Amino acid sequence: MRNLFPILTVLLAIVVIWYAGAVVMNSTWTQDQAERAGVELSFSEVVADTMAQDRPKLPAPHQVAAELWKTTVGKKITSKRSLVFHGWITFSATMVGFGIGTTAGILLAIGIVYNRAMDMSVMPWAIASQTIPILAIAPMIIVVLNSMGVQGLLPKAVISAYLSFFPVVVGMVKGLRAPDMMQLDLMRTYNASGAAMFWKLRLPSSMPYLFASLKVGVAASLVGTIVAELPSGAVRGLGARLLSGSYYGQTIQIWSALLAAAALAGMLVGIVGIVERMTLKRMGMAQ
């Protein structure tokens, strides 16, 4: 209970600030409408109206909560208006992209650690690739792949992998280089082969670094998938839900999709954390 108190305090502060922001941002429209009608509203009437607008500038927390309930529990998961349906589409592309990015990142990291030429050539390019804004490169990737007849999940997965591979590369390189010279010299004293040094020393030492980078990578992978859904004109996925909400000025829909994406990201990071604890405990590196 003591550990929950700071969390609940922060959540309460966020909700209070959110409600205050909704009143301030939505009151302009309320007062304009009252002036046109020649009606003078009291403060309580203004507050009540800002909490119930159909298309507010900033939806109140209870409006977003009601929309989330309606589009998750209140809809069949096969419905095109269900956030569960759209979340599954985004989740599928995210997992494929995360798998591609993680595999590529680990292989690149191994090559960088064991090959000086790759260290001098690949690593700078990997760093430079992250300076390109994803909003600029996503349409290019989609157009190129569409011209090759590749559509659907794969273009989104490629963009997702583009964002997720870099944290894995950096973390894995740091982890594989974590053993100090004394540990490496001890392995050489026992006449350990390069493969034995990798499997017995470098790889186990890299696990904490790898899982830390995977948590960043899976969140970045989700962002990449959502961004990929925006310029592709997708009609399914959380990105498409955000896009349709912006087209029709449905701010409540936009905020509910944002919170759904945040919840999905938290779930994915939590799953990686569970796998991390299980793996490190099995390796004797955690209690």
Stockholm file with secondary structure:
# STOCKHOLM 1.0

chainA/1-287         MRNLFPILTVLLAIVVIWYAGAVVMNSTWTQDQAERAGVELSFSEVVADTMAQDRPKLPAPHQVAAELWKTTVGKKITSKRSLVFHGWITFSATMVGFGIGTTAGILLAIGIVYNRAMDMSVMPWAIASQTIPILAIAPMIIVVLNSMGVQGLLPKAVISAYLSFFPVVVGMVKGLRAPDMMQLDLMRTYNASGAAMFWKLRLPSSMPYLFASLKVGVAASLVGTIVAELPSGAVRGLGARLLSGSYYGQTIQIWSALLAAAALAGMLVGIVGIVERMTLKRMGMAQ
#=GR chainA/1-287 SS CTTHHHHHHHHHHHHHHHHHHHHHHHHHHHHHHHHHHTCCCCHHHHHHHHTSCSSCSSCCHHHHHHHHHHHHTSSCTTSTTCHHHHHHHHHHHHHHHHHHHHHHHHHHHHHHHHCHHHHHHHHHHHHHHTTSCHHHHHHHHHHHHHHTTCCTHHHHHHHHHHHHHHHHHHHHHHHHTCSCHHHHHHHHHTTCCHHHHIIIIIHHHHHHHHHHHHHHHHHHHHHHHHHHHTTTTCSSSHHHHHHHHHHTTCHHHHHHHHHHHHHHHHHHHHHHHHHHHHHHHHTTSCC
#=GC SS_cons         CTTHHHHHHHHHHHHHHHHHHHHHHHHHHHHHHHHHHTCCCCHHHHHHHHTSCSSCSSCCHHHHHHHHHHHHTSSCTTSTTCHHHHHHHHHHHHHHHHHHHHHHHHHHHHHHHHCHHHHHHHHHHHHHHTTSCHHHHHHHHHHHHHHTTCCTHHHHHHHHHHHHHHHHHHHHHHHHTCSCHHHHHHHHHTTCCHHHHIIIIIHHHHHHHHHHHHHHHHHHHHHHHHHHHTTTTCSSSHHHHHHHHHHTTCHHHHHHHHHHHHHHHHHHHHHHHHHHHHHHHHTTSCC
//
